[in-house]
Each structure stands twice: as C-alpha cells, then as structure tokens.
Amino acid sequence: MLLNKKNSKILFLVLVIFFLFVFIFLQRPVRSFFYSVSQPIQQWFWSKGLENSSFWSGLFNAKDLKTENNNLKKENQLFLSKIVEFEQLKEENRKLRKVLDLGLTEELKLLETNILSRDTAKDFIVINRGIEDGLKEKMVVINYEKVLVGQIDEVYKNSSKVRLLTDNKMKFSVKIIDTDIQALANGQGNQKMLLELIPKDEEILSGALVVTSGLERKFPLGFLVGKIERVEKTDLTPFQKVEISPLFNLQGSNLLFVIIN
C-alpha cells in the first residue's frame, strides 16, 4: 500500500517535470506546430471576414452610387429642359423677326400672346391675354406668317377664347390669289372650310391660295386663309362647291398675335 502511494508520487513528479520541460524547452516548436495546423482555418476565417467586409462595403457603396445616379438623372433632366426652353426661345425669336420682316408691326398694332389650351375638334383655343390687356370680342388673331387663325369670341380677365376660322359660325369674304374671283368663306367645323357663291363658269385651280378680301372691317386685306383642295360642280346649283384647307397650324407653336387696331 505504501509502495503504491510512493509510486503514484513518483509518477506525478515525473509528469510535472515533463510538462515543465515541454513548456520551457519545447514551447516554440509546439506553438509553431499549432500555428501550422491552424493556419488554413485562420486563413478561411480571414478570407470570409474580408468577403463580408467587401460585401457590406459594396452594399453601402451601391447605395451611394444609386443616390449619385439619381442625382445625375435629375441634373440631366433639368439640363435637357433648359435646352428645350432655349430652343423654344430661339424659335420664338425667329418668328418675331419674321413678323418684323413682313412689316406687320408697321401695318398693324399687334399684341403677342400664347396658347393656353386648344380643342381643335371643337374649333377653339384659349390664349393668355384678356380684359386687362385691352382685348375685346371680334378682335382678329393671326400667326407670325400672316395667316389668319380666328377671332376672339369671349374675353375674360387674363385670358380669351378664340373661335377658329373653321368654326361653323365663321363667315367672311375672301378672294383667290392671282384672280378676280371673290367668295364667301364658310367654316364647316372639324378643321374644314368651304368657299361659297362662286359661279360654275369660273375656273378654279386646285392648290390656289385664298386670302382675305378686306371687305369686312375686322379682317384686313391680304391675310392668308387657306389652300383650295377640291372643286365640285353639279347641274343642281349655279354655284360650285370648293373645299379649302386652312393654313394655320397650331401643333408646332404657341405664339400668336392679336390685332389691336
């Protein structure tokens, strides 16, 4: 029994000496072995850590890029709108110069105006001038090319309703250019017009231009009205039916002029 206890003490002492030896003399080799064994594992965790870091960094960078991209889109849209405004100003200046070249400002007192809304199917438009600008009913509206557009029908404080030439209530005297033929222009609605009271024996050429005759005080002489499209003659009436297409075009421009005097 005493021998066993003695042997146990000796064994314990040997183990303590062994571990001390390993710790003191073999610490670096053991640590090196541990590092060499654990290195692949450490590298895996390191690479995953970098990937996660790159992922979150990329995620935040993507958000920043998206914000920057949205800002660039807004700036681009603003820039494009400025270009459009600039081109519109250039076009309006060109049209105003054309008015001067035609000598309209010498012949007539004109008030520049713009279209607020249009309903060509119902043959009327609304312009941005009204009572405060001195407008009155029956004043004539033209465009920059000396083309007759219509006549003011109703006047409000800062706007006016303009009845187009093609409205079925519009009737005025005209003449065919380079001829002595006079007629009555009659609006038919829906952008259509007819010439009436032209005798059948008069020769009318398709494509001929029609202008105001100046017989009405409100419609000055020589303003373009339309172009002859079709001529029809029958034995049922002494007059021929002449269809004309109006020359005003409201799709490409908002700029118009009201004749004040």
Secondary structure, 3 states (H helix, E strand, C coil): CHHHHHHHHHHHHHHHHHHHHHHHHCHHHHHHHHHHHHHHHHHHHHHHHHHHHHHHHHHHHHHHHHHHHHHHHHHHHHHHHHHHHHHHHHHHHHHHHHHHHCCHHHHCCEEEEEEEEEEHHHCEEEECCCHHHCCCCCCEEECCCCEEEEEEEEECCCCEEEEECCCCCCEEEEEECCCCCEEEEEEEECCEEEEEEEECCCCCCCCCEEEECCCCCCCCCCCEEEEEEEEECCCCCCEEEEEEEECCCCCCCCEEEEECC
